[in-house]
C-alpha cells in the first residue's frame, strides 16, 4: 500500500508540473490554443499569400502585410501533437516577432514543411487589442509535382500552364 501511495503521489506531481508548464508557456506567448481569436479586425491586412488557403511549390514562403504602425506581429505554426499553435523561430532560435515601422509594411519569410502548414499571424497593439489571421498553406512536394506533370504531359498540358 505504501508503494502504491508513492506511485500515486508521483503521478499527481507529474500532472501538476505539466499543468504549470503549460500555463507558464501560455503566459509568455510561446504557444496559443487552437481556438485563439482576436478582439479587432483592423490591425493587419495580409497581402501574401493572396488568400487564407493557398497551395505552393516553393518551400520558402514570404508572408507580407500592411499593418498599423507600432503593431507587434508574431508568427505561430500549428503543432498537431500538442493541439496548439507554437511560436515560430528563425535559424538562430529567435522568435519570428517584430514591430511594424512607420512604413506600415510587414514582411517575413518562413520555411514550409511538406503538406499542410497552418500558420497563425497575431498582431498586437496592446494587451486587449489584437488581431488573429489564420493561414493554411499547402506545400506540394516534388514527387507529387512530378506525378501531376507526367499526367498532364500525357494530355499535352504542362504543369506550368496550370499554375499560372
Helices and strands as residue ranges (DSSP letters): H 2-27, E 31-33, E 44-48, E 53-56, E 60-67, E 72-79, E 84-87, E 97-99, E 105-111, E 115-124, E 130-139, H 142-153, H 159-162
